[in-house]
Amino acid sequence: MAAAAAMGKCSTDVLTLLIITLCATASFSDVHAADPDPLADFCVANLSPTAPLLNGYVCKPRSNVSVEDFVYYGFRKPGADVENTTIAPTGAVVNIAGPEVWPGLNTQGLTQARLDYAIGGLVPLHTHPRGSETSLVMKGTIYMGFISDDNILYASTLVCGDVMLFPKALRHFQLNVGNETAISFNSLTSQSPGLLFDATQILRPNISVAVIEKSFGIDAATVKLLRDSFPGHP
């Protein structure tokens, strides 16, 4: 009888713990699933250097809002010709537009980008930890894909008018495989999606050589070769 009672208590305790864990997980998912929903129809970013910084930008007074806050002209030209541009050594030019240059995006949970690819140009393997992404091909032929959490590659060659989804936080890439320059327009579901390049994350920090050796099954000489050949190495 005592043993049966003990087993019953154990089962009850496990069930209680399971319910608590599930509730906590659900609450965590609700909080961290995406950018918070806006509390108003819009909140144009106040980019004044004296404005306080919160989780995003405070709102500009409505009396100072104009249609120009909701329009962005920076995608008319390749990213190399406008401000706020990152030029990758792999032949892809990325022009990212967030609320810093397009104030009307503030609180809308969006970032927009124009990508220009030289022939053979590549946006290397990377992740966006806080946002999913779509990539719409506007010119050229681009091979693009992502890797699922069970290590399956989902990739396809896209042409003008085709669009692909990169699920949130999954590793993905884009490569121009055509015989002309290529362009894509990308949308991300966060105004701060983050951008983590695999090679940068591994080779730029001062991680112990032994960690990289054992992680990839290579020797110290290969690690040194990779670090020395990494773009931006001093």
Summary of the structure (lengths in Angstrom):
residues: 234
radius of gyration: 23.2
end to end distance: 73.9
largest distance: 81.1
contacts: 629
relative contact order: 0.13
helix: 29%
strand: 28%
